[in-house]
């Protein structure tokens, strides 16, 4: 007796973001497939992979094995197209609002730190309080109303900037010491920015926004800790600014090492490979058997969001601290002189060489812009002490370096790659990253601080 062989067609039914992989008998029609998949609606049309409409009475014998059937609803498509046509108007308005908030925070901070008496305290303090309340209200509203498709980088940075400006401006002047007043203002601004970022990290509706808020809260909180410690030690603002600038490359490396958040059992099967427990009470993590594509995409989005917001905030903090950290190059104190030279050199090398390996094109130019700001602060510090003749020599050297970089763009643009030069760059990048924080501490006068503490 011969067994009956059932032939069928393998088809894929795609309905928006949902996909069904089916094996259908040859005598079944497309309409039967739709009913089996619980697809309702007489206006739904079936389109093949080539874009041609397929009649719903077509049987599987007329289709090739592995055919893809795409469901199209003309009414829904028209509604989506109408929504897309209205979206650019809102998209053009939203960045302007965030830019105004960011600019407002920056202007408040500058008026407080650099403006002197440009804005009286009787006016500045109420404006700062309003800015803080507006930042908190805007952060709460944005966090609760944001969706997974909403661009969150610019709003988060703008809200943190507004909170920082409000925190800086709300601190009144201290007549006894202007330097101490500036440090208190910066510490208060960073503390306000960290609190606001924490609110976004807790209330954010999308996972990406929560990841950005928590990372921003940690980064700004660490910077606030640096300035708070300088207040306890009664240091000049140049000291915490130098430490902040030297911390940028190190914090970037730490951030990159802690981006991916996965369950402990994802990479290692502990039950199979760990034969000895680390502690008596250690419990083995559950084995992760399957990972869906949506989970992997969400992990990549969260990690990219953490990297982007973290690097951007660090570069902004370093650029803002560069002119304070490198005010001059004194010749009477060789330790501070060497620390400032090493600080500028290591930070510029770390940012320029680190930008080569960035997976986000936007961050490459952010790091290069940060290196350019540090170089500009060095030039501003050197200009008063440079004679006219030496200035011509330095200008000639800069011109030669610029011409060399312009000539190198030709082979690089044609696809030139060198593994040896790349590895050499990696070595210098690692050295610059490792030495940037010690150089910042030398530039901050850590040796003199240690001597004073030992003397007391």
WOMOZI-V229486 format. One record per residue. N is the residue number from 1. PHI is phi in whole degrees, 0 to 359 (999 if undefined). PSI is psi in whole degrees, 0 to 359 (NA if undefined). BURIAL is + if it has 16 or more other ideal C-beta (glycine too) atoms within 10 Angstrom, else -. Layout:
N,PHI,PSI,BURIAL ; N,PHI,PSI,BURIAL
This chain:
1,999,130,- ; 2,269,141,- ; 3,279,146,- ; 4,282,132,- ; 5,256,124,- ; 6,261,122,- ; 7,261,148,- ; 8,209,174,- ; 9,243,135,+ ; 10,269,119,- ; 11,230,155,+ ; 12,242,123,- ; 13,256,118,+ ; 14,249,121,- ; 15,233,92,+ ; 16,66,239,- ; 17,271,0,- ; 18,259,139,- ; 19,228,136,- ; 20,241,124,- ; 21,260,114,- ; 22,236,154,+ ; 23,244,112,- ; 24,245,137,+ ; 25,300,157,- ; 26,293,329,- ; 27,278,350,- ; 28,285,151,+ ; 29,258,171,+ ; 30,297,324,+ ; 31,297,322,- ; 32,296,322,+ ; 33,295,321,+ ; 34,293,319,+ ; 35,294,322,- ; 36,293,330,- ; 37,272,6,- ; 38,60,41,- ; 39,265,120,- ; 40,249,163,- ; 41,113,120,- ; 42,284,339,- ; 43,275,358,- ; 44,286,132,+ ; 45,248,151,- ; 46,251,126,+ ; 47,237,138,- ; 48,281,178,- ; 49,292,336,- ; 50,278,355,- ; 51,96,1,- ; 52,269,141,- ; 53,286,139,- ; 54,250,129,+ ; 55,294,141,- ; 56,289,346,- ; 57,272,359,- ; 58,293,134,- ; 59,273,166,+ ; 60,293,338,+ ; 61,297,332,- ; 62,274,354,- ; 63,253,152,+ ; 64,281,155,- ; 65,293,131,- ; 66,87,18,- ; 67,292,150,+ ; 68,249,123,- ; 69,251,118,+ ; 70,253,129,+ ; 71,270,132,+ ; 72,232,128,- ; 73,250,108,- ; 74,300,324,- ; 75,294,316,- ; 76,293,322,- ; 77,296,321,- ; 78,294,321,- ; 79,294,321,- ; 80,294,321,- ; 81,295,323,- ; 82,294,319,- ; 83,295,320,- ; 84,295,327,- ; 85,290,331,- ; 86,274,339,- ; 87,294,322,- ; 88,302,329,- ; 89,296,316,- ; 90,291,325,- ; 91,294,330,- ; 92,284,331,- ; 93,281,323,- ; 94,298,311,- ; 95,300,327,- ; 96,296,320,- ; 97,296,314,- ; 98,293,324,+ ; 99,296,321,- ; 100,295,318,- ; 101,296,316,+ ; 102,296,317,+ ; 103,296,322,- ; 104,298,317,+ ; 105,296,318,+ ; 106,295,320,+ ; 107,294,319,- ; 108,298,317,+ ; 109,295,319,+ ; 110,293,319,- ; 111,298,325,+ ; 112,283,320,+ ; 113,271,325,+ ; 114,243,339,- ; 115,282,343,- ; 116,66,242,- ; 117,262,23,- ; 118,297,327,- ; 119,231,116,+ ; 120,299,154,- ; 121,297,328,- ; 122,294,337,- ; 123,262,321,- ; 124,293,318,+ ; 125,296,312,- ; 126,299,321,- ; 127,296,320,+ ; 128,295,320,+ ; 129,297,317,- ; 130,298,320,- ; 131,296,319,+ ; 132,295,317,+ ; 133,295,318,- ; 134,295,321,+ ; 135,296,317,+ ; 136,294,316,+ ; 137,294,317,- ; 138,294,320,+ ; 139,296,319,+ ; 140,294,314,- ; 141,295,316,- ; 142,293,320,+ ; 143,296,321,+ ; 144,282,333,- ; 145,261,352,- ; 146,291,150,+ ; 147,241,173,- ; 148,294,336,- ; 149,267,1,- ; 150,280,137,- ; 151,285,122,- ; 152,247,348,+ ; 153,295,307,+ ; 154,297,314,+ ; 155,301,319,+ ; 156,295,315,+ ; 157,296,320,+ ; 158,295,317,+ ; 159,293,320,+ ; 160,295,321,+ ; 161,297,318,+ ; 162,295,319,+ ; 163,293,322,+ ; 164,296,314,+ ; 165,298,319,+ ; 166,295,320,+ ; 167,294,324,+ ; 168,292,315,+ ; 169,285,339,+ ; 170,283,345,+ ; 171,280,125,+ ; 172,287,164,- ; 173,290,143,- ; 174,254,110,- ; 175,297,330,- ; 176,293,320,- ; 177,210,117,- ; 178,289,328,- ; 179,295,316,- ; 180,296,323,+ ; 181,297,319,+ ; 182,295,319,+ ; 183,295,320,+ ; 184,296,320,+ ; 185,295,315,+ ; 186,295,318,+ ; 187,298,317,+ ; 188,295,319,+ ; 189,296,316,+ ; 190,295,322,+ ; 191,295,320,+ ; 192,296,320,+ ; 193,295,321,+ ; 194,294,319,+ ; 195,295,317,+ ; 196,296,319,+ ; 197,296,324,+ ; 198,295,323,+ ; 199,298,318,+ ; 200,295,321,+ ; 201,293,336,+ ; 202,269,318,- ; 203,268,350,+ ; 204,301,131,+ ; 205,287,308,- ; 206,284,152,+ ; 207,295,325,- ; 208,297,317,+ ; 209,294,320,+ ; 210,296,319,+ ; 211,297,319,+ ; 212,296,316,+ ; 213,296,318,+ ; 214,291,318,+ ; 215,296,316,+ ; 216,297,321,+ ; 217,297,320,+ ; 218,292,314,+ ; 219,297,310,+ ; 220,292,327,+ ; 221,295,321,+ ; 222,296,317,+ ; 223,297,320,+ ; 224,297,324,+ ; 225,296,322,- ; 226,298,313,+ ; 227,288,328,+ ; 228,293,321,+ ; 229,295,323,- ; 230,295,327,+ ; 231,294,320,- ; 232,295,327,- ; 233,269,0,- ; 234,57,51,- ; 235,264,158,+ ; 236,289,152,+ ; 237,301,339,+ ; 238,295,331,+ ; 239,292,304,+ ; 240,295,330,+ ; 241,295,320,+ ; 242,294,319,+ ; 243,294,321,+ ; 244,298,317,+ ; 245,295,319,+ ; 246,289,339,+ ; 247,281,343,+ ; 248,300,307,+ ; 249,297,321,+ ; 250,294,316,+ ; 251,295,325,+ ; 252,299,316,+ ; 253,295,319,+ ; 254,296,320,- ; 255,297,317,+ ; 256,294,330,+ ; 257,282,347,- ; 258,239,27,- ; 259,282,314,+ ; 260,277,123,- ; 261,247,102,- ; 262,233,163,- ; 263,294,149,- ; 264,299,332,- ; 265,271,12,- ; 266,284,316,- ; 267,265,332,- ; 268,232,133,- ; 269,276,91,- ; 270,297,321,+ ; 271,298,335,- ; 272,265,320,- ; 273,259,335,- ; 274,270,103,- ; 275,270,340,- ; 276,237,129,- ; 277,284,146,- ; 278,291,320,- ; 279,226,165,- ; 280,294,325,- ; 281,266,9,- ; 282,293,132,- ; 283,253,131,- ; 284,290,136,- ; 285,290,155,- ; 286,293,141,- ; 287,286,133,- ; 288,266,107,- ; 289,274,321,- ; 290,228,148,- ; 291,230,119,- ; 292,281,158,- ; 293,297,325,- ; 294,295,323,- ; 295,295,318,- ; 296,295,319,- ; 297,296,318,- ; 298,296,322,+ ; 299,296,317,+ ; 300,295,319,- ; 301,296,317,- ; 302,295,317,+ ; 303,294,319,+ ; 304,295,321,+ ; 305,296,318,+ ; 306,298,314,+ ; 307,297,316,+ ; 308,295,310,+ ; 309,291,323,+ ; 310,293,311,+ ; 311,295,319,+ ; 312,297,315,+ ; 313,294,321,+ ; 314,295,317,+ ; 315,295,319,+ ; 316,297,319,+ ; 317,294,318,+ ; 318,295,318,+ ; 319,295,321,+ ; 320,290,333,+ ; 321,269,349,+ ; 322,297,314,+ ; 323,290,332,+ ; 324,279,325,+ ; 325,287,331,+ ; 326,238,65,+ ; 327,287,328,+ ; 328,197,175,- ; 329,237,87,- ; 330,290,145,- ; 331,263,348,- ; 332,278,340,- ; 333,239,98,- ; 334,294,332,- ; 335,292,311,- ; 336,294,322,+ ; 337,300,311,+ ; 338,295,324,- ; 339,295,319,+ ; 340,290,322,+ ; 341,296,315,+ ; 342,294,323,+ ; 343,296,311,+ ; 344,297,319,+ ; 345,293,312,+ ; 346,292,320,+ ; 347,293,317,+ ; 348,295,315,+ ; 349,296,316,+ ; 350,297,319,+ ; 351,288,317,+ ; 352,291,315,+ ; 353,285,329,+ ; 354,288,335,+ ; 355,292,342,+ ; 356,295,326,- ; 357,260,8,- ; 358,289,132,+ ; 359,277,350,- ; 360,252,114,- ; 361,304,325,- ; 362,299,321,- ; 363,289,335,+ ; 364,299,314,- ; 365,285,333,- ; 366,294,315,+ ; 367,293,320,+ ; 368,294,322,+ ; 369,295,322,- ; 370,297,319,+ ; 371,296,322,+ ; 372,295,322,- ; 373,294,320,+ ; 374,296,318,+ ; 375,297,320,+ ; 376,296,321,- ; 377,294,325,+ ; 378,295,316,+ ; 379,297,319,- ; 380,296,322,- ; 381,288,330,+ ; 382,273,336,- ; 383,302,317,- ; 384,295,334,- ; 385,261,4,- ; 386,258,131,- ; 387,285,167,- ; 388,294,322,- ; 389,293,315,- ; 390,293,330,- ; 391,295,324,- ; 392,294,320,- ; 393,296,317,- ; 394,296,321,- ; 395,297,321,- ; 396,295,321,- ; 397,295,316,- ; 398,298,322,- ; 399,295,319,- ; 400,295,319,- ; 401,296,319,- ; 402,296,319,- ; 403,295,320,- ; 404,297,318,- ; 405,295,323,- ; 406,294,322,- ; 407,291,328,- ; 408,289,338,- ; 409,293,337,- ; 410,292,304,- ; 411,294,327,- ; 412,293,320,- ; 413,295,333,- ; 414,275,3,- ; 415,100,18,- ; 416,291,131,- ; 417,225,143,- ; 418,224,117,- ; 419,291,324,- ; 420,295,314,- ; 421,294,326,- ; 422,294,317,- ; 423,292,324,- ; 424,297,319,- ; 425,297,323,+ ; 426,296,321,- ; 427,295,313,- ; 428,294,325,- ; 429,295,317,+ ; 430,296,319,- ; 431,294,316,- ; 432,296,320,+ ; 433,294,320,+ ; 434,289,330,- ; 435,264,352,+ ; 436,293,315,+ ; 437,292,315,+ ; 438,300,324,+ ; 439,295,321,+ ; 440,296,323,+ ; 441,290,324,+ ; 442,294,318,+ ; 443,295,333,+ ; 444,279,356,+ ; 445,80,38,+ ; 446,295,329,+ ; 447,293,317,- ; 448,294,324,- ; 449,295,318,+ ; 450,295,321,- ; 451,296,317,- ; 452,296,321,- ; 453,291,322,- ; 454,291,328,- ; 455,289,330,- ; 456,276,NA,-
